[in-house]
Amino acid sequence: MHLNDISPGKGAKKVGKRRGRGHSAGQGKTSGRGQKGQKSRSGGYHKVGFEGGQMPLQRRLPKVGFRSRMARLTAELRLHELEIPTAKVVDMEVLKAANLVPAFVTKVKVIKSGKITKAVKLKGLVVTKGARADIEKAGGSIEN
């Protein structure tokens, strides 16, 4: 068997209607579009969701979703990123100076992602349970 011997199964490929080829072809004159109306005209159709002037479904339903304004002011920091600053005490100002968090951030949360080997003292940062355990295991401390 070769690639050129393969063909689609019987009935898998349907031959399209040849519209506008006369009455004997079954799709003459109006080509199956009917007599009059917007859908019979060339280029005559409506935009997606249009319901003939009735208020469309996507506008009848209420808006859904919520985007927190506080989310923009918070940032996450991974464990291995705590080793980048050279300061003895790591706080918000040190992280902003090292470009680890954006300047407008007001709250930073340290999450357990990666590994920490250096003993780090954190001040004024929120720390997850797993991250707290790893920091203390490495000889660091957390101060609120």
C-alpha positions as CSV (number, residue, x, y, z in Angstrom):
1,M,0.0,0.0,0.0
2,H,1.3,3.5,-0.9
3,L,0.1,7.0,0.0
4,N,-1.4,7.5,-3.5
5,D,-3.6,4.4,-3.0
6,I,-5.4,5.8,0.1
7,S,-8.7,7.5,-0.5
8,P,-11.5,8.7,1.8
9,G,-14.2,6.2,2.8
10,K,-17.4,6.0,0.7
11,G,-19.7,8.9,1.6
12,A,-17.1,10.8,3.5
13,K,-16.7,13.5,0.9
14,K,-20.0,15.0,-0.2
15,V,-20.0,16.8,-3.6
16,G,-21.3,20.4,-3.1
17,K,-24.3,21.8,-4.9
18,R,-23.5,23.7,-8.1
19,R,-25.7,26.7,-7.6
20,G,-26.9,29.0,-10.4
21,R,-26.5,26.4,-13.2
22,G,-30.0,26.3,-14.5
23,H,-33.3,24.6,-13.5
24,S,-32.2,21.1,-14.6
25,A,-29.4,21.3,-12.0
26,G,-32.0,21.9,-9.3
27,Q,-30.6,25.2,-8.1
28,G,-31.4,27.6,-10.9
29,K,-32.4,31.3,-10.9
30,T,-32.5,32.2,-7.2
31,S,-30.0,29.4,-6.3
32,G,-32.0,28.1,-3.4
33,R,-32.2,31.5,-1.7
34,G,-35.9,32.0,-2.2
35,Q,-37.6,35.0,-3.8
36,K,-37.2,38.2,-1.7
37,G,-35.7,39.5,1.5
38,Q,-32.4,40.4,3.0
39,K,-31.0,36.9,2.8
40,S,-31.7,36.6,-0.9
41,R,-29.6,39.7,-1.8
42,S,-25.9,39.6,-2.5
43,G,-24.0,41.0,0.5
44,G,-27.3,41.3,2.4
45,Y,-26.8,39.9,5.9
46,H,-26.5,41.1,9.5
47,K,-23.9,41.2,12.1
48,V,-23.3,38.4,14.5
49,G,-25.9,38.3,17.4
50,F,-28.4,40.5,15.5
51,E,-31.9,39.4,16.3
52,G,-34.0,41.6,13.9
53,G,-34.1,44.6,16.2
54,Q,-35.0,42.6,19.3
55,M,-32.5,43.1,22.1
56,P,-29.8,40.6,21.5
57,L,-29.1,37.8,24.0
58,Q,-25.6,39.0,24.9
59,R,-27.2,42.4,25.9
60,R,-30.2,40.9,27.7
61,L,-28.0,38.9,30.1
62,P,-26.3,40.7,33.0
63,K,-22.7,41.4,33.0
64,V,-20.6,38.8,34.8
65,G,-17.2,38.9,36.4
66,F,-15.1,41.0,38.7
67,R,-11.6,42.4,38.5
68,S,-10.1,43.3,41.8
69,R,-8.6,46.7,42.1
70,M,-6.4,45.5,45.0
71,A,-4.8,42.8,42.8
72,R,-2.8,45.5,41.0
73,L,-1.3,46.6,44.3
74,T,-0.1,43.1,45.4
75,A,2.8,41.0,44.1
76,E,4.1,37.4,44.6
77,L,7.7,36.6,45.2
78,R,9.2,33.1,44.9
79,L,11.6,31.7,47.4
80,H,14.7,31.7,45.2
81,E,14.2,35.4,44.4
82,L,14.9,36.2,48.1
83,E,18.5,35.3,47.6
84,I,19.0,38.1,44.9
85,P,19.1,41.2,47.3
86,T,22.3,41.6,49.2
87,A,20.8,43.4,52.2
88,K,20.7,41.8,55.6
89,V,17.0,42.5,56.1
90,V,14.7,42.1,53.1
91,D,11.7,44.4,53.1
92,M,9.5,46.2,50.6
93,E,12.1,49.0,49.8
94,V,14.9,46.4,49.2
95,L,12.7,44.4,46.8
96,K,11.7,47.6,44.9
97,A,15.3,48.7,44.7
98,A,16.3,45.3,43.3
99,N,13.4,45.5,40.7
100,L,11.9,42.2,42.1
101,V,8.5,43.9,42.6
102,P,6.9,46.9,40.8
103,A,7.2,50.3,42.4
104,F,3.5,50.8,43.0
105,V,3.0,47.6,45.0
106,T,1.9,47.9,48.6
107,K,1.8,44.2,49.6
108,V,4.2,41.3,48.8
109,K,3.5,37.6,49.4
110,V,6.3,35.1,49.5
111,I,5.2,31.7,48.0
112,K,6.9,28.3,48.1
113,S,8.4,28.0,44.6
114,G,12.0,27.1,44.1
115,K,14.6,26.5,46.8
116,I,16.3,28.8,49.3
117,T,19.8,28.1,50.7
118,K,20.7,31.5,52.2
119,A,19.6,32.6,55.6
120,V,17.3,35.6,55.0
121,K,15.5,37.9,57.5
122,L,12.2,39.1,56.2
123,K,10.4,42.2,57.5
124,G,6.9,43.4,56.6
125,L,6.1,40.6,54.1
126,V,3.3,38.1,54.0
127,V,4.6,34.5,53.9
128,T,2.8,31.2,53.1
129,K,3.1,28.2,55.4
130,G,5.3,26.2,53.1
131,A,7.6,29.2,52.4
132,R,7.8,30.0,56.1
133,A,9.0,26.4,56.8
134,D,11.7,26.5,54.1
135,I,13.0,30.0,55.2
136,E,13.3,28.8,58.8
137,K,14.9,25.6,57.7
138,A,17.5,27.6,55.9
139,G,18.3,29.6,59.0
140,G,16.2,32.7,58.2
141,S,13.6,34.5,60.2
142,I,10.3,36.3,59.6
143,E,9.3,39.5,61.3
144,N,6.0,41.3,60.8
